[in-house]
């Protein structure tokens, strides 16, 4: 893994991380916003200790454990990745309420254009803030964007300690089964 100095990570704040998307995906996975390691590498969920890639594999979405640098392979599995907010930060709590709301508006437009079967927002707090749904819980939501259904997944950050990799994989797996129907 490439090592970055703190100065290099801070300089990455201004970099945009490209989406991994295509029309008609089974599931468009949506993170909160890029972390500094993600911005520095250009690969989603790149921070060591983030459980996204292991959980994606444990849930059955991918046949093997993938590395962040292999993110483009997700398209062959009907998966894509985007973020609610494009701005990179060290922590999600650096984002403003307006950034979340604007991110929600942009995400709704992106979903309308790409038409995935499911939008899976990775992080209930981000979903609540982006779509002003203070009562949302992890799991399928009543909200839809056209024909696209919405599922909220637990945040795989290592800071989200009350969800284990196994319990997150169960929830991701529930979405995987629903996306096959």
N, C-alpha and C positions, 0 to 999 in steps of 0.2 A: 504494500500500500504506500502511496506517495505521502510523504510527510510535508506539512505546510507550517510555516512560521505563523505566529499570531498576526503579524503584519500582512502576510499573504492572505490569510483568512479574512481579515478586515477589508482588504482591497476587493475581495470577492463580493462584497455587499452590493456593488453596482452591476454585477453580471446577471443577465437573465438566463434562466435554465430552460432550455427548449422542452416543450411538451412532447410526449411520446403518444401520438394519437393517430387515428384513422377513422374514416366513416364506418358506422355500423358495428362498433365494438360490442362484445358481450357485456363487458364491465369497464367503465372509465373510473379508475381509482384517483381520488383527489386528496392530496395532502394539504396541510394547513398552508405552509409556505416553505421555500427552500431554506435549509440551514446553511451556515457558512461553508461547511465541507461540501455540501451539494453544489453550492454556487462555485466553489473553487474547482471541483472536478467536472461539473456539468452533468452529473449522474444523480438521479433522484434517490433519496434515502441513503446517502453515501456515508453518513456518520457511523463510525464503528460503535457498536452497541445498540444501534437502532435495529429493532427486531422485524422490520417490514419484510425483508427478503426471506429470512428463515420461516416466518409465519405464512407467507405466500406459498412456500413449498409445503410446509406441514399441513396446510389446509387443502392441498390437492390442486391448487390453481396452476402450479408448474410441476413438471415431472422430476425436476432436480433443483437443488439450491443454486440460485443464480446470484451473480455478483452485480453490484450497481452498474458496472461498466457494460453489462450485457442487457441493459434495459430495453434496447430496441427489439430483442427477441420476444418481448411480451406481446407484441402485435401478432405474432404467429399463434398465440394462445387466446386471441380475442380480447386482450387486455391493453389498456393504455394508462398513462399517468399524466396528471396535471396538478395544479395547486389552486387553492382559493385565492391566495394573494401571491403575486409574482415576486415581491421584494424579499430579498434574503435578509435574515436576521440570525443572531446567535440563539435567541429564544423567541417562541411564539408570543410571549407576553409583551414583546416590544411593538406589536401591531396595534393600531388604533381601531376603535369601533367602526369608524368610517372606512378604513381599509378593508375590514371584513365585509361590510355592506356592499361596497363597490366591487369587491371580489365576488360576492354572491351574484351581483347583477351580471358581471362578465362571465361567470361560470354558467349561468342560465343561458346566455347567448351562445356560448361554446357548445353546450349540450344540445341546443336547438339545431345548431349547424351540423354536429357530428352524429346525432341520433343514436347514442349507445342504448342498449337494452336497460342497463342499470348504471346509475351514478352512485359510486360508493365514496362517501366523504369519510376520510380517516381522521376521526377526532370529533367527538360529540360537542365539545365546546366551540370548535370552529364552525360546525354546522349551525348551532344555535345562534352564534353571532352573525354569520353570513346571511341567514334566512329568517332572522328574528323569530325563532321558534324556541322559546325558553323552556318548553316542556319536553323537547325531543330526547329520546333515549337511544341507546345503541340498538340497532335492528332495522327492519323495514319501516319506512315512513309512509304516511298517507299522501304527502306531497308528490306530485309528478311534474315533469317538464315535457309536455306533449305526451308521447308514448313512453318516455324514459321514466322508469321507477327509481326510487331513491332508497339507499340503505346507508345507515351510519355505522361505521366500524370503530372499534377502539383504536386509540392512537398508539402505534407501536414504539414510540419513543421509550428509551430506558427510564425516563422520568415517570412514566405511567406504570408504577410498580404494582398496583393492585390487580392488573391484568398480567397473567403469566403468558409465556409463549403458547402454552397448551390451550389456555382458555381463549386467547385471541384466535388461534388456529381454528377452534370450534366455531367461533362467530364468523370468521372469514369463510369457513367451510359451509356454513348455512347459506351464505350469499352464493357461493359457487354452485350449490345444488339448485337454488332458486334461479340462477342465471342459465342453467341448462334447460329449464322448462320452456 
